[in-house]
Amino acid sequence: MPLIYGGFGLVLLALWIFCLIDVIVTAEEDCRNLPKGLWIIIVLFLPEVGSILWLVLGRPQSVTRPGGLPYKGNTGRFPEYDRPGRFVPSNPDDDDEFLRRCRERAEEQRRAHREQQRQAEKNQDQ
């Protein structure tokens, strides 16, 4: 019997600690029904009842975190294309470096195609 009471006591202690920490880290505007300071006092001085009251009446219905859930590589930070302060030309014609690389790539592809045609003509002649 003492083992059962000890286990129940540990569960209550864990619940109390969880609820106390949860009240502390919850934003003031997310607390329901009472101010955050009052919830801390209730949970602190009425461990069992206060914890249950917090879970039922005070805890936010849904926790919203910026950036979504932190899985599959989502760190909650801005995606690269939305990063504040990142310069991205609104018009590709405004980006001279981009246009220069496009021209160089197109010219390289033309040269490679001409070379392939010459090789094909040489192979047909032989």
Phi, psi and chi 1 to 4 in degrees:
 res  aa     phi    psi   chi1   chi2   chi3   chi4
   1 MET       -  -40.8 -137.6   28.0  146.0      -
   2 PRO   -61.1  -30.8  -18.4   25.1      -      -
   3 LEU   -65.7  -38.7 -152.2   55.0      -      -
   4 ILE   -66.6  -45.5  -67.0  173.3      -      -
   5 TYR   -64.8  -38.2  -68.4  131.5      -      -
   6 GLY   -65.0  -41.5      -      -      -      -
   7 GLY   -65.6  -41.4      -      -      -      -
   8 PHE   -64.1  -39.5 -174.8   67.4      -      -
   9 GLY   -63.9  -39.3      -      -      -      -
  10 LEU   -66.8  -37.7  -75.3  175.8      -      -
  11 VAL   -64.3  -43.6  168.4      -      -      -
  12 LEU   -64.2  -40.2  -75.5  177.6      -      -
  13 LEU   -63.1  -44.5  178.4   66.2      -      -
  14 ALA   -63.5  -40.9      -      -      -      -
  15 LEU   -62.7  -43.8  174.1   69.2      -      -
  16 TRP   -63.1  -45.4  178.8   64.5      -      -
  17 ILE   -64.7  -43.0  -68.9  171.9      -      -
  18 PHE   -59.6  -48.3  167.9   77.3      -      -
  19 CYS   -66.4  -38.8  -71.0      -      -      -
  20 LEU   -63.5  -45.7 -171.9   59.7      -      -
  21 ILE   -65.8  -39.7  -68.2  171.7      -      -
  22 ASP   -62.7  -41.4 -164.9   33.2      -      -
  23 VAL   -64.2  -42.3  172.4      -      -      -
  24 ILE   -64.6  -42.2  -68.4  169.9      -      -
  25 VAL   -84.9  -11.5  -60.7      -      -      -
  26 THR   -73.4  137.1  -60.4      -      -      -
  27 ALA   -66.7  147.4      -      -      -      -
  28 GLU   -54.4  -42.7  176.6   77.2   36.3      -
  29 GLU   -73.8  -14.6   61.8  -88.4    2.9      -
  30 ASP   -88.9  -16.2  -68.6  -21.1      -      -
  31 CYS   -67.6  137.4  -69.3      -      -      -
  32 ARG  -102.3  150.2  -64.9 -175.6  -60.0  143.7
  33 ASN    69.4  -34.4  -62.2  -39.6      -      -
  34 LEU  -139.8  159.5  -66.4  174.0      -      -
  35 PRO   -66.6  155.8  -15.4   24.1      -      -
  36 LYS   -58.9  -43.3 -179.6  177.8  176.5  176.6
  37 GLY   -59.4  -39.9      -      -      -      -
  38 LEU   -68.2  -37.2 -165.5   53.7      -      -
  39 TRP   -63.2  -40.3  -83.8  118.1      -      -
  40 ILE   -61.4  -44.5  -68.9  173.4      -      -
  41 ILE   -63.7  -43.1  -68.4  170.4      -      -
  42 ILE   -62.5  -48.6  -70.1  171.3      -      -
  43 VAL   -67.6  -35.0  172.6      -      -      -
  44 LEU   -70.5  -43.8 -169.8   61.3      -      -
  45 PHE   -96.5  -15.3  -69.0  112.4      -      -
  46 LEU  -124.2   76.1  -58.1  170.5      -      -
  47 PRO   -54.1  -55.0  -20.8   28.1      -      -
  48 GLU   -71.6  -53.6  -64.4   86.2    8.2      -
  49 VAL   -66.9  -43.3  175.9      -      -      -
  50 GLY   -62.2  -39.1      -      -      -      -
  51 SER   -64.7  -45.1  -63.3      -      -      -
  52 ILE   -66.4  -42.1  -66.6  169.9      -      -
  53 LEU   -60.7  -41.4  -73.1  175.0      -      -
  54 TRP   -60.5  -46.3  165.7 -109.3      -      -
  55 LEU   -64.5  -36.9  -67.8  174.6      -      -
  56 VAL   -86.4  -43.7  174.1      -      -      -
  57 LEU  -109.9  -22.8  -60.1  174.1      -      -
  58 GLY  -108.8  -30.3      -      -      -      -
  59 ARG   -66.4  141.6 -166.3  162.2 -163.7 -113.0
  60 PRO   -59.7  144.7  -19.0   27.4      -      -
  61 GLN   -63.6  -47.5  -70.3  -69.3  -18.5      -
  62 SER  -137.8  137.0   62.7      -      -      -
  63 VAL   -91.7  124.8  178.2      -      -      -
  64 THR  -107.4  125.5   56.8      -      -      -
  65 ARG  -119.9  137.2  -72.5 -174.8  170.8   74.6
  66 PRO   -65.5  138.7   21.5  -28.9      -      -
  67 GLY    90.2    0.0      -      -      -      -
  68 GLY    80.1 -161.8      -      -      -      -
  69 LEU   -80.5  143.1  -62.4  174.0      -      -
  70 PRO   -84.6   61.1   29.8  -33.1      -      -
  71 TYR  -133.0  167.4   61.7   90.5      -      -
  72 LYS    55.6   38.7  -65.2 -176.6 -179.0  175.6
  73 GLY    83.7   -2.0      -      -      -      -
  74 ASN   -78.7  114.9 -175.8    0.5      -      -
  75 THR   -95.1   -4.7   61.0      -      -      -
  76 GLY    86.0   -4.2      -      -      -      -
  77 ARG   -88.2  178.0  -62.8 -173.4 -165.8  117.6
  78 PHE   -68.1  140.2  -69.3  102.1      -      -
  79 PRO   -63.5  157.3   -8.1   13.2      -      -
  80 GLU   -55.6  -39.4 -177.9   60.3   27.6      -
  81 TYR   -76.4  -14.8   54.3   85.1      -      -
  82 ASP  -105.8    5.2  -78.3  -18.6      -      -
  83 ARG   -61.0  127.7 -177.1  169.7   43.7   99.1
  84 PRO   -62.7  141.3  -18.8   28.5      -      -
  85 GLY    86.1   -4.2      -      -      -      -
  86 ARG   -80.1  129.2  178.8  173.6 -176.2 -105.4
  87 PHE   -88.0  121.5  172.2   75.1      -      -
  88 VAL  -133.3  119.3  177.6      -      -      -
  89 PRO   -60.0  138.5  -19.4   28.8      -      -
  90 SER   -76.0  -22.5   58.5      -      -      -
  91 ASN  -127.4  127.6 -176.2   -3.7      -      -
  92 PRO   -58.2  -27.2  -19.7   27.0      -      -
  93 ASP   -66.9  -18.9  -65.2  -21.8      -      -
  94 ASP   -82.2  -11.9  -64.6  -18.5      -      -
  95 ASP  -101.8   96.1 -168.7   -9.7      -      -
  96 ASP   -63.5  -38.8  -66.8  -29.6      -      -
  97 GLU   -63.1  -43.3  177.7   66.7   20.2      -
  98 PHE   -61.2  -46.5  172.2   75.5      -      -
  99 LEU   -64.0  -39.5  -66.7  173.6      -      -
 100 ARG   -62.4  -44.4 -177.1 -175.5   59.5   75.4
 101 ARG   -64.9  -36.2  -74.9 -174.1  -55.4 -152.5
 102 CYS   -63.4  -43.9  -74.9      -      -      -
 103 ARG   -64.0  -44.2  -77.2 -171.6 -143.6  104.0
 104 GLU   -62.1  -42.2  -72.0  174.4   -2.2      -
 105 ARG   -65.6  -42.5 -176.1  172.5  165.7 -148.6
 106 ALA   -63.5  -42.5      -      -      -      -
 107 GLU   -64.0  -41.0 -169.2   57.5   40.1      -
 108 GLU   -62.7  -39.3 -178.2   60.8   36.6      -
 109 GLN   -66.7  -38.7  -71.2  173.2  -12.4      -
 110 ARG   -63.2  -45.3  -74.1 -173.5 -162.2  109.2
 111 ARG   -59.7  -44.5  -85.4 -170.9 -122.5  124.5
 112 ALA   -63.9  -38.5      -      -      -      -
 113 HIS   -67.0  -43.7 -179.7   69.6      -      -
 114 ARG   -60.6  -40.7  -81.0 -172.3 -122.4  127.0
 115 GLU   -64.0  -40.3 -174.9   60.9   36.3      -
 116 GLN   -64.6  -39.4  -74.1  176.7   -9.9      -
 117 GLN   -64.2  -41.9  -76.1 -179.4  -25.3      -
 118 ARG   -62.4  -42.8  -73.7 -174.4 -160.8  128.0
 119 GLN   -62.7  -40.9  -70.5  -67.0  -27.3      -
 120 ALA   -66.0  -39.2      -      -      -      -
 121 GLU   -66.8  -39.2  -72.7  174.0    4.0      -
 122 LYS   -64.6  -40.9  -75.5 -177.6 -174.9  178.7
 123 ASN   -66.7  -33.2  -69.7  -19.0      -      -
 124 GLN   -73.6  -35.2  -74.2  178.1   -6.5      -
 125 ASP   -68.7  -28.9  -69.3  -17.0      -      -
 126 GLN   -83.7      -  -67.5  176.9   -0.5      -
